[in-house]
Amino acid sequence: MGGMNHGGAAMSSAPTMTAGTNNTADVTFVTGMIPHHTQAVTMVDSLLKKDGIDPKVIALAAQIKAEQAPEIDTMTGWLTTWGVPESTGISGMDMGTGMGMMSEEDMSALDAATGTEASKLFLTQMTQHHEGAIGMANTEVSSGQDPDALALAKNIVSSQTEEIQTMTDLLNTIQ
């Protein structure tokens, strides 16, 4: 999973999961997607503080936050139910730019951008971010076992693919 170390020692020390409901792929997906969604929400929050942002970009950003913030809570609840610490699999990961994650420099650039530049940068970065999430979700669909995690992964593929198209269209119209 390019740039993210979801295997090895971090996962081998995971507690035993509830038999029959999930597997290591499910835990890897959830423990990776929580920080991924958290960063997306942070990106939205940065954008929504700005003046001069295209109203269509604001609407899309608000939609992204409205979808992803509750999913963070849901996934955190799954880890609790599965008896898996939220930090499982995260320690030792390079969350830099793996799986569409923004680097500190990327986040700083978004924070500093204003107006049309901020709109364009947000759309470009969020497209990359969504592409990473889709990759993670596709891995879950092919390797996961938990029905709820699989349903979320399929929803992420569908909704974020649609949002990428919307972001591409918006990028082509913002002057």
Backbone as a ProteinNet text record, in pm:
[ID]
protein_1_A
[PRIMARY]
MGGMNHGGAAMSSAPTMTAGTNNTADVTFVTGMIPHHTQAVTMVDSLLKKDGIDPKVIALAAQIKAEQAPEIDTMTGWLTTWGVPESTGISGMDMGTGMGMMSEEDMSALDAATGTEASKLFLTQMTQHHEGAIGMANTEVSSGQDPDALALAKNIVSSQTEEIQTMTDLLNTIQ
[TERTIARY]
83.9	0	87.8	156.8	249.1	262.8	370.8	398	340	255	195.3	234.8	288.5	327.7	215	124.5	11.6	40.8	153.6	182.3	287.5	354.9	466.3	428.4	521	506.2	384.9	350.7	238.6	110.4	88.4	-35.2	-23	96.3	109.4	81.4	90.3	64	-81.8	-164.8	-306.3	-374.5	-464.3	-537.7	-625.1	-663.3	-752.5	-885	-932.4	-1057.4	-1173.3	-1293.7	-1412.2	-1420.8	-1421.2	-1418.3	-1536.3	-1504.8	-1608.7	-1663.2	-1629.4	-1686.1	-1589.2	-1460.6	-1364.3	-1231.5	-1142.8	-1009.2	-906.9	-782.4	-674.8	-695.3	-747.4	-772.3	-873	-974.7	-1073.1	-1007.3	-924.4	-856.4	-760.4	-688.6	-597	-673.3	-785	-867.7	-915.7	-971.8	-1030.2	-922.3	-812.5	-708.1	-634.6	-638.8	-582.9	-681.8	-809	-909.5	-943.8	-932.7	-963.1	-871.1	-737.7	-653.9	-671.6	-704	-725.8	-847.3	-958.1	-1078.5	-1053.9	-979.8	-951.2	-878.3	-782	-710.8	-804	-893.5	-988.9	-1075	-1121.1	-1201.7	-1118.7	-992.2	-903.1	-886.4	-874.2	-862.4	-988.5	-1103.8	-1230.8	-1237.5	-1203.7	-1209.1	-1118.7	-1001.5	-910.5	-975.7	-1036.5	-1099.3	-1217.7	-1298.9	-1421.5	-1395.4	-1273.6	-1237.2	-1204.4	-1193.8	-1143.6	-1257.1	-1223.1	-1313.6	-1278.6	-1374.6	-1349.2	-1343.7	-1400.4	-1401.6	-1527.5	-1512	-1624.5	-1735.1	-1858.9	-1969.1	-1989	-1960.3	-1974.2	-1867	-1749.7	-1642	-1678.8	-1735.5	-1779.3	-1884.2	-1979.8	-2085.8	-2028.2	-1934.9	-1873.2	-1792	-1717.1	-1636.4	-1726.2	-1835.7	-1928.7	-1987.7	-2014.7	-2066.3	-1963.4	-1838.4	-1731.1	-1722.4	-1724.6	-1716.9	-1839.1	-1956.3	-2079.3	-2078.8	-2010.4	-1999.7	-1892.4	-1776.1	-1660.5	-1655.7	-1700.5	-1695.1	-1774.1	-1897.9	-1969	-1903.9	-1840.9	-1773.5	-1655.9	-1589	-1480.1	-1535.5	-1646.9	-1708.5	-1750.7	-1808.6	-1851.6	-1733.1	-1625.6	-1508.3	-1442.5	-1437.3	-1382.5	-1464.3	-1594.8	-1683.4	-1656.5	-1630.7	-1598.2	-1472.9	-1370.5	-1246.8	-1274.3	-1356.5	-1393.2	-1464.8	-1561	-1636.2	-1544.5	-1448.3	-1356.2	-1247.7	-1238.7	-1134.5	-997.6	-995	-869.8	-842.9	-725.8	-693.3	-690.5	-738.4	-744.4	-606.8	-502.2	-366.8	-306.1	-372	-318.2	-291	-170.5	-135.9	-94	-116.5	-82.5	60.8	106.2	241.8	342.1	436	538.3	499.5	375.8	333.6	385.1	427.3	456.5	327.2	261.9	135.2	159.3	285.9	319.1	227.9	269	187.6	138	149.8	100.7	-50.8	-101.8	-245.8	-322.2	-261.8	-329	-319.8	-250.2	-236.2	-152.2	-190.1	-115.9	1.3	111.7	226.9	200.9	287.7	277	289.5	377.1	394.6	266.7	201	74.3	-31.2	-39.4	-138.7	-109	18.5	57.1	22.5	43.7	10.7	-139.4	-219.7	-364.3	-403	-342.1	-370.9	-337.2	-229.7	-182.8	-256.1	-314	-378.1	-504.8	-537	-657.2	-734.9	-863	-948.5	-946.5	-936	-939.1	-826	-708.5	-594.7	-629.3	-694.8	-732.8	-835.3	-930.6	-1031.9	-964.9	-876.3	-808.6	-719.4	-644.8	-555.1	-634.7	-743.7	-828.3	-878.5	-930	-983.9	-875.6	-757	-646.4	-602.3	-583.7	-539.9	-646.7	-772.6	-877.9	-898.2	-874	-879.8	-774.6	-652	-544.3	-582.3	-637.9	-677.5	-783.4	-884.2	-990.7	-935.7	-842.8	-783.9	-716.6	-649.6	-588.7	-692.8	-800.9	-908.1	-972.2	-990.5	-1048.8	-957.6	-826.1	-732	-742.3	-750.6	-765.1	-897.3	-1002.6	-1134.8	-1139.5	-1075.7	-1072.7	-998.4	-893	-821.1	-913.5	-990.2	-1086.1	-1190.6	-1242	-1344.3	-1289.8	-1164	-1107.7	-1058.3	-1026.4	-964.2	-1038.3	-1131.1	-1200.2	-1305.6	-1358.5	-1456.1	-1578.1	-1558.5	-1667.7	-1771.2	-1898.4	-2000	-2014.8	-2005.6	-2019.5	-1899.6	-1780.3	-1660.1	-1660.8	-1705.8	-1715.5	-1816.7	-1929.1	-2030.9	-1976.5	-1904	-1844.3	-1743.2	-1659.5	-1558.4	-1624.6	-1729.8	-1800.3	-1861.8	-1914	-1970.4	-1861.9	-1745.1	-1634.1	-1593.8	-1582.8	-1546.8	-1648.6	-1775.4	-1881.6	-1888.2	-1898.7	-1918.9	-1795.8	-1677.6	-1558.3	-1521.1	-1557.1	-1539.3	-1626.8	-1749.9	-1841.3	-1788.7	-1737.4	-1683.9	-1559.6	-1477.4	-1361	-1407.7	-1512.7	-1564.5	-1615.7	-1685.1	-1734.2	-1617.3	-1511.4	-1395.8	-1325.1	-1315.1	-1254.8	-1335	-1467.7	-1554.7	-1539.1	-1534.8	-1518.8	-1384.7	-1278.6	-1146.3	-1146.9	-1225.4	-1231.1	-1312.4	-1389	-1473.8	-1424.6	-1337.9	-1289.6	-1182.1	-1199.5	-1104.7	-1014.9
-118	0	123.5	147.4	254.9	359.5	353.5	455.1	427.8	329.1	299	157.6	141.8	11.5	-46.7	-116.6	-176.8	-320.8	-371.9	-511.8	-521.5	-631.2	-649.8	-650.6	-603.6	-613	-538.4	-427.1	-348	-429.8	-510	-586.5	-720	-775.2	-905.7	-898.3	-778.5	-764.9	-729.2	-727.6	-692.5	-796.6	-750.3	-844.3	-936.1	-1046.1	-1137.5	-1068.1	-1078.7	-1014.9	-1109.8	-1055.7	-1137	-1236	-1362.9	-1467.2	-1454.6	-1464.6	-1470.7	-1337.6	-1226.2	-1099.5	-1015.7	-1032.5	-949.7	-1022.1	-962.1	-1019.2	-906	-940.5	-841.6	-733.1	-769.1	-668.5	-564.2	-608.9	-514.7	-417.5	-470.4	-386.2	-290	-338.4	-253.6	-140.8	-175	-74.8	32.1	-10.4	83.2	168.5	106	183	276.6	247.7	339.4	447.1	410.1	505	610.8	578.3	678.8	801.1	785	905	967.8	886.2	937.6	1030.7	983.5	1067	1188.9	1170.4	1282.1	1392.8	1355.5	1456.5	1525	1450.5	1511.7	1615.7	1583	1677.6	1801.4	1782.4	1895.3	1983.8	1922.1	1997.5	2080.3	2020.2	2091.4	2208.6	2181.9	2288.7	2406	2375.6	2481.3	2563.9	2498.2	2567.4	2652.4	2597.9	2667.1	2793.1	2810.8	2931.5	3049	3022.5	3122.6	3202.4	3323.4	3406.5	3387.6	3416.7	3414.8	3277.4	3177.6	3041.4	3023	2959.1	2933	2860.4	2908.5	2846	2697.1	2655.4	2513.3	2429.6	2488.2	2419.2	2410.3	2517.5	2515.7	2407.2	2398	2296.7	2155.8	2131.9	1999.7	1969.5	2066.3	2046.1	2012	2083.3	2056.2	1915.8	1873.4	1737.7	1633.3	1655.8	1562	1548.3	1660.3	1655.9	1586.1	1613.9	1552.3	1401.3	1352.2	1207.8	1145.7	1209.1	1143.9	1156.2	1266.1	1280.7	1169.3	1138.4	1028.4	891.4	875.4	748.4	725.9	833.1	820.1	761.2	815.5	764.7	619	586	448.1	352.6	388.8	301.5	288.1	396.8	390.6	294.2	296.9	203.7	59.3	34.9	-101.9	-151.6	-67.6	-110	-146.6	-68.1	-98.3	-232.4	-253.4	-379.8	-497.9	-476.9	-583.7	-604.3	-515.9	-526.4	-487.4	-397.1	-353.2	-208.3	-179.7	-40.5	43.8	166.3	253	273.8	267.2	291	169.2	54.7	-65.4	-38.5	-70.3	-56.8	83.9	182.8	319.2	352	302.1	333.7	282.7	366.3	327.2	355	396.4	426.1	561.6	572.1	703.1	755.6	845.1	898.4	1012.9	1040.6	1149.3	1157.3	1102.5	1110.8	973.8	872.7	740.4	738.6	669.1	650.2	782.5	879.9	1006.9	1104.4	1066.9	1157.6	1278.4	1393.4	1516	1523.8	1577.2	1600.5	1726.4	1749.7	1872.4	1994.9	1985.6	2095.9	2120.2	2011.6	2024	2092.1	2049.6	2106.6	2254.5	2288.1	2427.8	2512.2	2456.4	2529.5	2556.5	2459.3	2479.4	2584.5	2576.2	2675.8	2817.2	2831.8	2963.8	3017.3	2930	2971.3	3052.5	3140.2	3221.9	3221.7	3255.8	3276.8	3163.2	3200.5	3103.5	3001.9	3049.4	2958.5	2850.9	2888.6	2791.6	2692.4	2741.8	2652.1	2547.4	2593.2	2501.7	2402.9	2452.9	2365.9	2261	2302.3	2207.5	2098.7	2136.8	2038.6	1941.9	1995.2	1910.7	1814.5	1867.9	1783.7	1681.3	1722.7	1629.7	1520.8	1552	1448.2	1342	1384.9	1290.3	1212.1	1281.1	1218.6	1111.2	1145.4	1049.7	929.7	952.3	840.7	741.7	794.5	707.6	629.4	696.4	628.8	519.1	545.9	445.2	323.7	346.7	234.2	150.9	218.5	147.3	70.5	134	70.9	-49.5	-37.2	-151.7	-270.3	-242.4	-350.8	-417.7	-338	-393.1	-478.7	-430.7	-505.9	-641.5	-645.3	-772.1	-863.4	-807.5	-888.4	-890.1	-798.8	-787.7	-895	-898	-1000.2	-940.8	-836.8	-780.5	-716.6	-756	-702.3	-550.2	-493.1	-348	-275.4	-326.4	-264.7	-276.6	-390.4	-407.6	-310.6	-292.5	-199.2	-56.7	-18.2	115.4	130.4	30.4	36.3	53.9	-20.4	-7	131.2	184.9	319.7	423.9	405.9	498.8	497.2	378.9	369.9	445.4	421.8	483.8	634.8	677.7	820	902.8	849.6	929.2	930.9	826.8	830	940.1	949	1054.2	1193.2	1205.3	1334.2	1374.5	1278.5	1310.2	1370.7	1314.7	1370.9	1513.8	1533.7	1668.5	1764.6	1720.4	1807.6	1839.6	1740.5	1763	1865.3	1849.9	1945.1	2085.7	2094.8	2226.2	2289.2	2210.2	2263.5	2323.9	2264	2313.4	2440.6	2477.7	2597.5	2713.9	2687.4	2794.7	2873.5	3003.8	3092.9	3161
0	0	0	-107	-129.3	-20.2	55.7	155.1	292.1	303	433.5	473.9	590.9	638.8	721.8	654.6	724.8	765.8	723.6	754.5	863	861.7	952.9	1099.3	1180.3	1325.4	1377.7	1316	1368	1367.7	1265.2	1257.7	1331.4	1339.5	1403.7	1553	1611	1753.4	1781.4	1677.3	1695.7	1783.4	1870	1954.5	1868.9	1927.6	1858.2	1832.3	1710.5	1673.5	1699.3	1704.3	1722.2	1607.2	1639	1537.1	1442.1	1313.7	1213.6	1166.3	1230.7	1186.2	1106.2	1128.1	1056.8	1045.7	967.3	951.5	953.7	932.4	936.7	831.8	715.2	610.6	658.6	731.2	784.9	882.5	971.9	1070.5	1000	901.5	826	757.1	696.5	628.7	726.2	837.3	932.7	999.8	1043.1	1110.5	1014.6	885.9	787.3	746.2	738.5	690.2	795	923.6	1026.5	1012.3	1009.4	991.6	853	754	618.9	617.4	672.2	681.6	770.8	878.8	969.1	894.2	810.1	733.7	633.9	571.2	477.7	548.9	668.5	746.5	780.5	814.2	843.1	720	603.1	479	454.2	476.4	460	557.3	683.1	783.6	744.3	690.6	646	535.5	440	328.3	374	461.8	502.2	585.1	635.7	711.3	618.9	490.2	396.6	331.4	291.2	211.7	64.5	-22.2	-165.9	-228.1	-159.9	-213.2	-297.6	-411.6	-500	-422.1	-431.6	-356.5	-387.4	-509.4	-544.8	-474	-457.4	-385.6	-237.5	-182.8	-42.7	-21.9	-113.6	-101.1	-106.3	-197.9	-207.5	-82.1	-33.7	87.4	206.2	219.7	329.4	316.6	193.6	169.7	211	176	211.1	363.3	433.1	579.3	637.6	583.7	634.3	615.8	513.7	491.2	579.7	584.8	645.8	797	854.1	1000.3	1071	1030	1096.1	1071.4	954.8	926.4	1021	1062	1159.8	1289.3	1335	1458	1442.4	1328.9	1302.6	1306.4	1236.4	1231.5	1367.8	1442.7	1578.2	1663.4	1647.4	1718.3	1679.9	1551.9	1509.6	1579.7	1585.9	1652.5	1797.9	1864.3	2003.2	2010.8	1922.4	1919.4	1890.6	1802.4	1766.1	1871.3	1969.6	2070.9	2018.8	1923.1	1861	1900.8	1958.6	1990.7	1863.1	1872.4	1754.3	1692.7	1773.8	1723.4	1654.2	1656.1	1592.6	1445.3	1402.5	1262.1	1223.7	1309.6	1273.7	1314.1	1427	1471.2	1368.9	1337	1240.6	1096.9	1072.2	936.8	895.3	773.6	717.4	657.8	731.6	682.3	584.8	552.1	461	340.8	228.5	108.3	63.6	147.7	112.5	102.3	7.2	-13.7	-20.6	-85.4	-107.1	7.9	113.6	227.6	187.6	239.9	215.6	313.1	264.7	351.5	434.6	532.1	611.2	520.8	420	326.8	247	203.4	130.3	216.5	341.8	432.4	458.6	473.8	494.2	371.8	253.5	130.6	123.5	160.8	161.2	265.2	382.1	486.6	439.7	364.5	322.7	199.6	120.6	-4.6	23.1	-71	-58.2	-189.2	-179.9	-296.4	-396	-523.1	-632.9	-619.6	-576.6	-558	-455.6	-347	-243.6	-297.1	-374.2	-433	-521.1	-609.5	-702	-627.1	-528.2	-452.7	-375.3	-312.3	-240.2	-334.5	-450	-544	-592.8	-621.3	-667.4	-557	-435.9	-324.6	-286.6	-284.3	-243.3	-348.4	-473.7	-576.7	-547.3	-519.4	-484	-359	-262.1	-136	-160.9	-240.6	-273.2	-350	-441.2	-516	-421	-318.2	-217.8	-140.3	-102.3	-28	-112.5	-240	-329.5	-338	-344.4	-345	-218.8	-103.2	24.2	27.6	-20	-18.4	-112.7	-228.4	-321.1	-260.7	-185.6	-116.6	-15.6	57.6	153.6	82.3	-28.7	-102.2	-146.4	-188.1	-236.5	-124.7	-6.6	98.3	231.2	251.1	379.4	399.2	520.7	557.5	628.9	708.4	786.7	693.6	703.2	611.4	619	738.9	752.8	692.7	716.4	660	507.3	457.5	312.6	252	318.8	269.6	267.7	373.4	377.3	264.2	244.1	138.4	1.7	-24	-152.4	-166.1	-57.6	-60.5	-87.5	-26.8	-49.9	-196.5	-254.7	-396.8	-481.8	-456	-535.3	-514.6	-389.7	-362.3	-396.8	-367.8	-393.6	-541.6	-614.5	-760.1	-819.2	-772	-817.2	-778.5	-656.4	-612.4	-691.4	-731.8	-815.2	-947.5	-1004.8	-1129.9	-1108.3	-997.2	-963.9	-946.6	-878	-856.2	-987.9	-1074.8	-1206.8	-1284.4	-1284.3	-1353.1	-1294.8	-1161.6	-1097.7	-1132.8	-1133.8	-1169.7	-1308.4	-1396.9	-1535.4	-1549	-1445.9	-1455.5	-1371.6	-1273.7	-1186.7	-1258.9	-1262.5	-1331.9	-1233.7
[MASK]
+++++++++++++++++++++++++++++++++++++++++++++++++++++++++++++++++++++++++++++++++++++++++++++++++++++++++++++++++++++++++++++++++++++++++++++++++++++++++++++++++++++++++++++++

